[in-house]
Amino acid sequence: MGMVAILRKGLGVGLPVILCTGCVAKYSAPIPQGSQALAEVRVFANHFHTTGWFVSSTGSCSGSQVIGAVNRNSLGKAISDAPPKLGMPKVTGQFLSDESFAEIAVVPDRKNIITANVVVGTSFCHFSAAFVPESGGKYEIASIYDRGRCGLRVFKLEQQSANGWARVEDSSATVQRPACKP
């Protein structure tokens, strides 16, 4: 199932805590170096939970930037506070409303750390994953929640045909311990 952590119970936290307003800088796209193409990353929340997203391209927890938050309410409606979309391709058969995800560019060929603060009801989980995206690569990172456990899954998007894209589990992804604290 990928990287998973135990969900902590009984913490009545909300979106401001998830984003840690004022604690870290807001996301700004990196500048490509020479002819190197940046990698693209789509982050989204599954099911009915709230996820605050952070990214660091420094190879460590320092320099984390707020990407934004995705809040899925009981009706499945999403609310997003995130940078403009990059126009990444969708996985064949995948439906994502524009409000349910964020897309960012990251520095390729070095360790990037994505951190998610996940809230399900009154439970809270804080989790980080590290991965090394390829130049020009396209990735999806999903926060997951299943029976009291949560975590992140990192996928590389690969073109299967002229009109189709598929997810492949990214073998470079590892659990970042301890999780980054925004």
Secondary structure by P-SEA (a helix, b strand, c coil): ccbbbbbbccccccccccccccccccbbbbbbcccbbbbbbbbbccccbbbbbbbbccccccbbbbcbbbbbccccbbbbbcccccccccccccccccccccccccccccbbbbbbbcccccbbbbbbbbbbbcccccbbbbbbbcccbbbbbbbbbbbccccccccccccccccccccccc
